[in-house]
Amino acid sequence: MCRNIKQLYNFEPHATNDEVHAAALQFVRKISGMNKPSQVNEEVFNQAVHQIAHISQHLLEDLETSALPKNREVEAAKAHARAAKRFGV
């Protein structure tokens, strides 16, 4: 899976439409092998991003869990600590 696609489920506050769209864009880029599609492929590329974002939003809304929501700031701090350990920053 693309490392740029982040988990969006079970966070407080919930994922925004922009976050879902960004994840869908990364997914379509990954599976198509295109960072920016040619003009001839732009319409189908953008349609795929839209459709994946739409169904992903429904997925996030319909999932159920008994786990407490994660805190975005705490998870970001954990990721930063992992990156510092990995890259020595």
Biopython code that builds the backbone (N, CA, C, O; Angstrom):
import numpy as np
from Bio.PDB.StructureBuilder import StructureBuilder

atoms = [
    (1, "MET", "N", (0.844, -1.184, 0.000)),
    (1, "MET", "CA", (0.000, 0.000, 0.000)),
    (1, "MET", "C", (0.881, 1.236, 0.000)),
    (1, "MET", "O", (1.983, 1.233, 0.549)),
    (2, "CYS", "N", (0.392, 2.267, -0.608)),
    (2, "CYS", "CA", (1.125, 3.523, -0.673)),
    (2, "CYS", "C", (1.319, 4.087, 0.727)),
    (2, "CYS", "O", (0.368, 4.162, 1.506)),
    (3, "ARG", "N", (2.518, 4.474, 1.041)),
    (3, "ARG", "CA", (2.805, 4.984, 2.378)),
    (3, "ARG", "C", (2.142, 6.334, 2.647)),
    (3, "ARG", "O", (1.981, 6.725, 3.803)),
    (4, "ASN", "N", (1.761, 7.039, 1.600)),
    (4, "ASN", "CA", (1.143, 8.350, 1.781)),
    (4, "ASN", "C", (-0.337, 8.268, 2.135)),
    (4, "ASN", "O", (-0.942, 9.275, 2.500)),
    (5, "ILE", "N", (-0.918, 7.090, 2.031)),
    (5, "ILE", "CA", (-2.320, 6.936, 2.387)),
    (5, "ILE", "C", (-2.375, 6.629, 3.870)),
    (5, "ILE", "O", (-1.855, 5.610, 4.325)),
    (6, "LYS", "N", (-2.998, 7.503, 4.608)),
    (6, "LYS", "CA", (-3.070, 7.387, 6.063)),
    (6, "LYS", "C", (-4.416, 6.821, 6.487)),
    (6, "LYS", "O", (-5.419, 6.976, 5.792)),
    (7, "GLN", "N", (-4.419, 6.166, 7.633)),
    (7, "GLN", "CA", (-5.665, 5.669, 8.195)),
    (7, "GLN", "C", (-6.554, 6.867, 8.521)),
    (7, "GLN", "O", (-6.103, 7.854, 9.104)),
    (8, "LEU", "N", (-7.801, 6.763, 8.140)),
    (8, "LEU", "CA", (-8.741, 7.857, 8.367)),
    (8, "LEU", "C", (-9.872, 7.475, 9.310)),
    (8, "LEU", "O", (-10.639, 8.339, 9.735)),
    (9, "TYR", "N", (-9.986, 6.212, 9.638)),
    (9, "TYR", "CA", (-11.102, 5.745, 10.439)),
    (9, "TYR", "C", (-10.811, 5.834, 11.934)),
    (9, "TYR", "O", (-9.679, 5.637, 12.376)),
    (10, "ASN", "N", (-11.832, 6.130, 12.682)),
    (10, "ASN", "CA", (-11.832, 6.148, 14.149)),
    (10, "ASN", "C", (-10.926, 7.232, 14.725)),
    (10, "ASN", "O", (-10.160, 6.988, 15.658)),
    (11, "PHE", "N", (-11.023, 8.414, 14.165)),
    (11, "PHE", "CA", (-10.320, 9.581, 14.701)),
    (11, "PHE", "C", (-11.338, 10.611, 15.152)),
    (11, "PHE", "O", (-12.458, 10.671, 14.645)),
    (12, "GLU", "N", (-10.931, 11.404, 16.098)),
    (12, "GLU", "CA", (-11.763, 12.508, 16.548)),
    (12, "GLU", "C", (-10.949, 13.780, 16.379)),
    (12, "GLU", "O", (-9.896, 13.881, 17.009)),
    (13, "PRO", "N", (-11.342, 14.733, 15.601)),
    (13, "PRO", "CA", (-12.546, 14.772, 14.786)),
    (13, "PRO", "C", (-12.439, 13.832, 13.582)),
    (13, "PRO", "O", (-11.350, 13.396, 13.210)),
    (14, "HIS", "N", (-13.588, 13.533, 12.987)),
    (14, "HIS", "CA", (-13.652, 12.616, 11.857)),
    (14, "HIS", "C", (-12.880, 13.163, 10.659)),
    (14, "HIS", "O", (-12.597, 14.358, 10.574)),
    (15, "ALA", "N", (-12.549, 12.267, 9.744)),
    (15, "ALA", "CA", (-11.840, 12.656, 8.522)),
    (15, "ALA", "C", (-12.682, 13.650, 7.726)),
    (15, "ALA", "O", (-13.903, 13.526, 7.633)),
    (16, "THR", "N", (-12.002, 14.624, 7.166)),
    (16, "THR", "CA", (-12.691, 15.616, 6.339)),
    (16, "THR", "C", (-12.826, 15.094, 4.912)),
    (16, "THR", "O", (-12.170, 14.125, 4.531)),
    (17, "ASN", "N", (-13.672, 15.738, 4.139)),
    (17, "ASN", "CA", (-13.813, 15.387, 2.724)),
    (17, "ASN", "C", (-12.492, 15.566, 1.989)),
    (17, "ASN", "O", (-12.165, 14.785, 1.095)),
    (18, "ASP", "N", (-11.733, 16.592, 2.361)),
    (18, "ASP", "CA", (-10.432, 16.824, 1.723)),
    (18, "ASP", "C", (-9.459, 15.689, 2.007)),
    (18, "ASP", "O", (-8.699, 15.294, 1.123)),
    (19, "GLU", "N", (-9.471, 15.159, 3.226)),
    (19, "GLU", "CA", (-8.587, 14.042, 3.572)),
    (19, "GLU", "C", (-8.973, 12.782, 2.806)),
    (19, "GLU", "O", (-8.106, 12.047, 2.332)),
    (20, "VAL", "N", (-10.264, 12.536, 2.688)),
    (20, "VAL", "CA", (-10.740, 11.371, 1.942)),
    (20, "VAL", "C", (-10.377, 11.522, 0.468)),
    (20, "VAL", "O", (-9.935, 10.560, -0.162)),
    (21, "HIS", "N", (-10.559, 12.709, -0.083)),
    (21, "HIS", "CA", (-10.209, 12.953, -1.485)),
    (21, "HIS", "C", (-8.709, 12.778, -1.715)),
    (21, "HIS", "O", (-8.307, 12.199, -2.725)),
    (22, "ALA", "N", (-7.879, 13.268, -0.798)),
    (22, "ALA", "CA", (-6.427, 13.126, -0.938)),
    (22, "ALA", "C", (-6.025, 11.656, -0.912)),
    (22, "ALA", "O", (-5.144, 11.249, -1.669)),
    (23, "ALA", "N", (-6.648, 10.860, -0.061)),
    (23, "ALA", "CA", (-6.347, 9.429, -0.007)),
    (23, "ALA", "C", (-6.782, 8.745, -1.305)),
    (23, "ALA", "O", (-6.070, 7.886, -1.824)),
    (24, "ALA", "N", (-7.940, 9.123, -1.822)),
    (24, "ALA", "CA", (-8.421, 8.549, -3.083)),
    (24, "ALA", "C", (-7.478, 8.913, -4.229)),
    (24, "ALA", "O", (-7.182, 8.077, -5.083)),
    (25, "LEU", "N", (-7.014, 10.140, -4.246)),
    (25, "LEU", "CA", (-6.075, 10.583, -5.276)),
    (25, "LEU", "C", (-4.782, 9.776, -5.210)),
    (25, "LEU", "O", (-4.271, 9.335, -6.239)),
    (26, "GLN", "N", (-4.252, 9.582, -4.003)),
    (26, "GLN", "CA", (-3.031, 8.788, -3.847)),
    (26, "GLN", "C", (-3.254, 7.348, -4.312)),
    (26, "GLN", "O", (-2.382, 6.755, -4.946)),
    (27, "PHE", "N", (-4.416, 6.794, -3.996)),
    (27, "PHE", "CA", (-4.723, 5.425, -4.405)),
    (27, "PHE", "C", (-4.764, 5.314, -5.923)),
    (27, "PHE", "O", (-4.167, 4.399, -6.491)),
    (28, "VAL", "N", (-5.457, 6.229, -6.585)),
    (28, "VAL", "CA", (-5.563, 6.185, -8.045)),
    (28, "VAL", "C", (-4.191, 6.410, -8.678)),
    (28, "VAL", "O", (-3.857, 5.759, -9.668)),
    (29, "ARG", "N", (-3.405, 7.309, -8.130)),
    (29, "ARG", "CA", (-2.045, 7.514, -8.638)),
    (29, "ARG", "C", (-1.226, 6.232, -8.534)),
    (29, "ARG", "O", (-0.487, 5.879, -9.453)),
    (30, "LYS", "N", (-1.365, 5.547, -7.413)),
    (30, "LYS", "CA", (-0.589, 4.331, -7.179)),
    (30, "LYS", "C", (-0.983, 3.225, -8.150)),
    (30, "LYS", "O", (-0.120, 2.619, -8.785)),
    (31, "ILE", "N", (-2.277, 2.961, -8.269)),
    (31, "ILE", "CA", (-2.675, 1.830, -9.105)),
    (31, "ILE", "C", (-2.573, 2.130, -10.599)),
    (31, "ILE", "O", (-2.422, 1.213, -11.406)),
    (32, "SER", "N", (-2.655, 3.417, -10.974)),
    (32, "SER", "CA", (-2.547, 3.765, -12.393)),
    (32, "SER", "C", (-1.097, 3.979, -12.819)),
    (32, "SER", "O", (-0.772, 3.904, -14.004)),
    (33, "GLY", "N", (-0.238, 4.243, -11.852)),
    (33, "GLY", "CA", (1.155, 4.532, -12.186)),
    (33, "GLY", "C", (1.344, 5.928, -12.745)),
    (33, "GLY", "O", (2.392, 6.234, -13.313)),
    (34, "MET", "N", (0.341, 6.777, -12.589)),
    (34, "MET", "CA", (0.397, 8.149, -13.118)),
    (34, "MET", "C", (0.294, 9.148, -11.985)),
    (34, "MET", "O", (-0.625, 9.086, -11.169)),
    (35, "ASN", "N", (1.239, 10.066, -11.939)),
    (35, "ASN", "CA", (1.157, 11.153, -10.975)),
    (35, "ASN", "C", (0.207, 12.220, -11.494)),
    (35, "ASN", "O", (-0.602, 12.769, -10.747)),
    (36, "LYS", "N", (0.319, 12.502, -12.772)),
    (36, "LYS", "CA", (-0.575, 13.450, -13.441)),
    (36, "LYS", "C", (-0.933, 12.824, -14.780)),
    (36, "LYS", "O", (-0.050, 12.580, -15.602)),
    (37, "PRO", "N", (-2.219, 12.560, -15.010)),
    (37, "PRO", "CA", (-2.607, 11.887, -16.251)),
    (37, "PRO", "C", (-2.479, 12.799, -17.464)),
    (37, "PRO", "O", (-2.502, 14.024, -17.346)),
    (38, "SER", "N", (-2.345, 12.180, -18.625)),
    (38, "SER", "CA", (-2.357, 12.940, -19.873)),
    (38, "SER", "C", (-3.758, 13.500, -20.088)),
    (38, "SER", "O", (-4.709, 13.098, -19.418)),
    (39, "GLN", "N", (-3.872, 14.426, -21.025)),
    (39, "GLN", "CA", (-5.180, 15.038, -21.289)),
    (39, "GLN", "C", (-6.205, 13.996, -21.707)),
    (39, "GLN", "O", (-7.380, 14.104, -21.354)),
    (40, "VAL", "N", (-5.774, 12.998, -22.451)),
    (40, "VAL", "CA", (-6.703, 11.976, -22.924)),
    (40, "VAL", "C", (-7.217, 11.115, -21.765)),
    (40, "VAL", "O", (-8.322, 10.579, -21.844)),
    (41, "ASN", "N", (-6.439, 10.976, -20.702)),
    (41, "ASN", "CA", (-6.830, 10.151, -19.552)),
    (41, "ASN", "C", (-7.338, 10.953, -18.358)),
    (41, "ASN", "O", (-7.765, 10.375, -17.359)),
    (42, "GLU", "N", (-7.293, 12.262, -18.456)),
    (42, "GLU", "CA", (-7.628, 13.103, -17.308)),
    (42, "GLU", "C", (-9.063, 12.892, -16.814)),
    (42, "GLU", "O", (-9.298, 12.826, -15.607)),
    (43, "GLU", "N", (-10.006, 12.788, -17.723)),
    (43, "GLU", "CA", (-11.400, 12.646, -17.315)),
    (43, "GLU", "C", (-11.640, 11.332, -16.562)),
    (43, "GLU", "O", (-12.278, 11.334, -15.509)),
    (44, "VAL", "N", (-11.138, 10.219, -17.089)),
    (44, "VAL", "CA", (-11.354, 8.936, -16.411)),
    (44, "VAL", "C", (-10.570, 8.867, -15.102)),
    (44, "VAL", "O", (-11.027, 8.253, -14.138)),
    (45, "PHE", "N", (-9.397, 9.493, -15.064)),
    (45, "PHE", "CA", (-8.591, 9.551, -13.841)),
    (45, "PHE", "C", (-9.358, 10.303, -12.749)),
    (45, "PHE", "O", (-9.490, 9.817, -11.626)),
    (46, "ASN", "N", (-9.859, 11.490, -13.090)),
    (46, "ASN", "CA", (-10.610, 12.301, -12.120)),
    (46, "ASN", "C", (-11.916, 11.627, -11.699)),
    (46, "ASN", "O", (-12.328, 11.736, -10.544)),
    (47, "GLN", "N", (-12.561, 10.937, -12.628)),
    (47, "GLN", "CA", (-13.786, 10.211, -12.299)),
    (47, "GLN", "C", (-13.490, 9.087, -11.310)),
    (47, "GLN", "O", (-14.265, 8.855, -10.382)),
    (48, "ALA", "N", (-12.372, 8.392, -11.505)),
    (48, "ALA", "CA", (-11.987, 7.323, -10.578)),
    (48, "ALA", "C", (-11.711, 7.889, -9.188)),
    (48, "ALA", "O", (-12.122, 7.302, -8.187)),
    (49, "VAL", "N", (-11.022, 9.020, -9.121)),
    (49, "VAL", "CA", (-10.753, 9.661, -7.832)),
    (49, "VAL", "C", (-12.067, 10.015, -7.150)),
    (49, "VAL", "O", (-12.239, 9.756, -5.959)),
    (50, "HIS", "N", (-12.985, 10.599, -7.889)),
    (50, "HIS", "CA", (-14.279, 10.991, -7.333)),
    (50, "HIS", "C", (-15.050, 9.784, -6.807)),
    (50, "HIS", "O", (-15.581, 9.816, -5.697)),
    (51, "GLN", "N", (-15.110, 8.716, -7.610)),
    (51, "GLN", "CA", (-15.862, 7.534, -7.207)),
    (51, "GLN", "C", (-15.246, 6.854, -5.981)),
    (51, "GLN", "O", (-15.966, 6.421, -5.081)),
    (52, "ILE", "N", (-13.926, 6.763, -5.949)),
    (52, "ILE", "CA", (-13.256, 6.134, -4.810)),
    (52, "ILE", "C", (-13.429, 6.982, -3.557)),
    (52, "ILE", "O", (-13.644, 6.439, -2.474)),
    (53, "ALA", "N", (-13.339, 8.292, -3.683)),
    (53, "ALA", "CA", (-13.558, 9.171, -2.539)),
    (53, "ALA", "C", (-14.990, 9.014, -2.021)),
    (53, "ALA", "O", (-15.216, 8.964, -0.812)),
    (54, "HIS", "N", (-15.943, 8.938, -2.930)),
    (54, "HIS", "CA", (-17.346, 8.808, -2.555)),
    (54, "HIS", "C", (-17.594, 7.513, -1.778)),
    (54, "HIS", "O", (-18.191, 7.543, -0.702)),
    (55, "ILE", "N", (-17.147, 6.394, -2.307)),
    (55, "ILE", "CA", (-17.383, 5.112, -1.643)),
    (55, "ILE", "C", (-16.566, 5.017, -0.360)),
    (55, "ILE", "O", (-17.002, 4.374, 0.596)),
    (56, "SER", "N", (-15.397, 5.639, -0.318)),
    (56, "SER", "CA", (-14.586, 5.638, 0.904)),
    (56, "SER", "C", (-15.281, 6.413, 2.010)),
    (56, "SER", "O", (-15.242, 6.012, 3.173)),
    (57, "GLN", "N", (-15.916, 7.518, 1.652)),
    (57, "GLN", "CA", (-16.658, 8.304, 2.640)),
    (57, "GLN", "C", (-17.798, 7.478, 3.218)),
    (57, "GLN", "O", (-18.039, 7.504, 4.425)),
    (58, "HIS", "N", (-18.500, 6.744, 2.357)),
    (58, "HIS", "CA", (-19.574, 5.865, 2.845)),
    (58, "HIS", "C", (-19.010, 4.772, 3.756)),
    (58, "HIS", "O", (-19.610, 4.451, 4.782)),
    (59, "LEU", "N", (-17.883, 4.213, 3.393)),
    (59, "LEU", "CA", (-17.259, 3.190, 4.224)),
    (59, "LEU", "C", (-16.952, 3.741, 5.609)),
    (59, "LEU", "O", (-17.282, 3.115, 6.615)),
    (60, "LEU", "N", (-16.324, 4.903, 5.665)),
    (60, "LEU", "CA", (-15.969, 5.500, 6.950)),
    (60, "LEU", "C", (-17.210, 5.799, 7.793)),
    (60, "LEU", "O", (-17.181, 5.654, 9.015)),
    (61, "GLU", "N", (-18.283, 6.209, 7.152)),
    (61, "GLU", "CA", (-19.523, 6.513, 7.869)),
    (61, "GLU", "C", (-20.214, 5.255, 8.391)),
    (61, "GLU", "O", (-20.863, 5.295, 9.436)),
    (62, "ASP", "N", (-20.082, 4.143, 7.675)),
    (62, "ASP", "CA", (-20.823, 2.934, 8.010)),
    (62, "ASP", "C", (-20.073, 1.973, 8.931)),
    (62, "ASP", "O", (-20.697, 1.107, 9.544)),
    (63, "LEU", "N", (-18.762, 2.104, 9.042)),
    (63, "LEU", "CA", (-18.004, 1.220, 9.919)),
    (63, "LEU", "C", (-18.390, 1.452, 11.372)),
    (63, "LEU", "O", (-18.742, 2.565, 11.763)),
    (64, "GLU", "N", (-18.321, 0.399, 12.159)),
    (64, "GLU", "CA", (-18.639, 0.494, 13.579)),
    (64, "GLU", "C", (-17.491, -0.096, 14.387)),
    (64, "GLU", "O", (-16.853, -1.058, 13.961)),
    (65, "THR", "N", (-17.234, 0.484, 15.553)),
    (65, "THR", "CA", (-16.206, -0.023, 16.442)),
    (65, "THR", "C", (-16.580, 0.291, 17.880)),
    (65, "THR", "O", (-17.317, 1.238, 18.158)),
    (66, "SER", "N", (-16.060, -0.518, 18.778)),
    (66, "SER", "CA", (-16.264, -0.229, 20.198)),
    (66, "SER", "C", (-15.028, 0.459, 20.781)),
    (66, "SER", "O", (-15.023, 0.848, 21.949)),
    (67, "ALA", "N", (-13.983, 0.608, 19.967)),
    (67, "ALA", "CA", (-12.749, 1.261, 20.419)),
    (67, "ALA", "C", (-12.970, 2.769, 20.536)),
    (67, "ALA", "O", (-13.758, 3.356, 19.795)),
    (68, "LEU", "N", (-12.273, 3.368, 21.463)),
    (68, "LEU", "CA", (-12.332, 4.817, 21.610)),
    (68, "LEU", "C", (-11.660, 5.475, 20.413)),
    (68, "LEU", "O", (-10.688, 4.938, 19.880)),
    (69, "PRO", "N", (-12.165, 6.633, 19.981)),
    (69, "PRO", "CA", (-11.533, 7.341, 18.869)),
    (69, "PRO", "C", (-10.102, 7.751, 19.222)),
    (69, "PRO", "O", (-9.793, 8.070, 20.370)),
    (70, "LYS", "N", (-9.246, 7.734, 18.210)),
    (70, "LYS", "CA", (-7.852, 8.145, 18.397)),
    (70, "LYS", "C", (-7.771, 9.665, 18.319)),
    (70, "LYS", "O", (-8.566, 10.320, 17.645)),
    (71, "ASN", "N", (-6.798, 10.194, 19.022)),
    (71, "ASN", "CA", (-6.542, 11.628, 19.014)),
    (71, "ASN", "C", (-5.541, 11.936, 17.910)),
    (71, "ASN", "O", (-4.462, 11.346, 17.870)),
    (72, "ARG", "N", (-5.884, 12.844, 17.022)),
    (72, "ARG", "CA", (-5.018, 13.160, 15.887)),
    (72, "ARG", "C", (-3.651, 13.684, 16.321)),
    (72, "ARG", "O", (-2.633, 13.316, 15.734)),
    (73, "GLU", "N", (-3.621, 14.530, 17.334)),
    (73, "GLU", "CA", (-2.355, 15.110, 17.779)),
    (73, "GLU", "C", (-1.438, 14.049, 18.378)),
    (73, "GLU", "O", (-0.231, 14.060, 18.139)),
    (74, "VAL", "N", (-2.010, 13.138, 19.151)),
    (74, "VAL", "CA", (-1.216, 12.063, 19.760)),
    (74, "VAL", "C", (-0.654, 11.150, 18.677)),
    (74, "VAL", "O", (0.519, 10.780, 18.722)),
    (75, "GLU", "N", (-1.478, 10.788, 17.714)),
    (75, "GLU", "CA", (-1.021, 9.913, 16.632)),
    (75, "GLU", "C", (0.033, 10.603, 15.772)),
    (75, "GLU", "O", (0.977, 9.957, 15.317)),
    (76, "ALA", "N", (-0.116, 11.901, 15.548)),
    (76, "ALA", "CA", (0.887, 12.652, 14.787)),
    (76, "ALA", "C", (2.209, 12.698, 15.538)),
    (76, "ALA", "O", (3.271, 12.589, 14.926)),
    (77, "ALA", "N", (2.158, 12.858, 16.850)),
    (77, "ALA", "CA", (3.380, 12.869, 17.652)),
    (77, "ALA", "C", (4.069, 11.511, 17.611)),
    (77, "ALA", "O", (5.296, 11.441, 17.539)),
    (78, "LYS", "N", (3.291, 10.433, 17.656)),
    (78, "LYS", "CA", (3.863, 9.085, 17.545)),
    (78, "LYS", "C", (4.548, 8.899, 16.189)),
    (78, "LYS", "O", (5.651, 8.357, 16.119)),
    (79, "ALA", "N", (3.902, 9.343, 15.125)),
    (79, "ALA", "CA", (4.473, 9.219, 13.783)),
    (79, "ALA", "C", (5.754, 10.033, 13.668)),
    (79, "ALA", "O", (6.720, 9.594, 13.046)),
    (80, "HIS", "N", (5.761, 11.212, 14.264)),
    (80, "HIS", "CA", (6.949, 12.062, 14.239)),
    (80, "HIS", "C", (8.099, 11.385, 14.986)),
    (80, "HIS", "O", (9.242, 11.422, 14.530)),
    (81, "ALA", "N", (7.802, 10.771, 16.122)),
    (81, "ALA", "CA", (8.827, 10.066, 16.902)),
    (81, "ALA", "C", (9.371, 8.875, 16.113)),
    (81, "ALA", "O", (10.575, 8.622, 16.130)),
    (82, "ARG", "N", (8.495, 8.142, 15.421)),
    (82, "ARG", "CA", (8.960, 7.011, 14.595)),
    (82, "ARG", "C", (9.861, 7.506, 13.471)),
    (82, "ARG", "O", (10.886, 6.892, 13.175)),
    (83, "ALA", "N", (9.481, 8.613, 12.849)),
    (83, "ALA", "CA", (10.292, 9.165, 11.751)),
    (83, "ALA", "C", (11.646, 9.645, 12.279)),
    (83, "ALA", "O", (12.674, 9.440, 11.633)),
    (84, "ALA", "N", (11.645, 10.272, 13.433)),
    (84, "ALA", "CA", (12.912, 10.745, 14.011)),
    (84, "ALA", "C", (13.831, 9.569, 14.313)),
    (84, "ALA", "O", (15.037, 9.642, 14.073)),
    (85, "LYS", "N", (13.270, 8.495, 14.835)),
    (85, "LYS", "CA", (14.065, 7.304, 15.124)),
    (85, "LYS", "C", (14.579, 6.677, 13.834)),
    (85, "LYS", "O", (15.733, 6.256, 13.758)),
    (86, "ARG", "N", (13.720, 6.616, 12.824)),
    (86, "ARG", "CA", (14.084, 5.982, 11.557)),
    (86, "ARG", "C", (15.102, 6.794, 10.776)),
    (86, "ARG", "O", (16.055, 6.239, 10.230)),
    (87, "PHE", "N", (14.907, 8.104, 10.719)),
    (87, "PHE", "CA", (15.742, 8.942, 9.872)),
    (87, "PHE", "C", (16.769, 9.747, 10.659)),
    (87, "PHE", "O", (17.604, 10.427, 10.062)),
    (88, "GLY", "N", (16.722, 9.684, 11.985)),
    (88, "GLY", "CA", (17.687, 10.395, 12.810)),
    (88, "GLY", "C", (17.526, 11.893, 12.792)),
    (88, "GLY", "O", (18.499, 12.633, 12.934)),
    (89, "VAL", "N", (16.303, 12.341, 12.618)),
    (89, "VAL", "CA", (16.042, 13.777, 12.559)),
    (89, "VAL", "C", (15.727, 14.297, 13.929)),
    (89, "VAL", "O", (15.476, 15.491, 14.094)),
]
sb = StructureBuilder()
sb.init_structure("model")
sb.init_model(0)
sb.init_chain("A")
sb.init_seg("    ")
for serial, (resi, resn, name, xyz) in enumerate(atoms, 1):
    if name == "N":
        sb.init_residue(resn, " ", resi, " ")
    sb.init_atom(name, np.array(xyz, "f"), 0.0, 1.0, " ", f" {name:<3s}", serial, name[0])
structure = sb.get_structure()
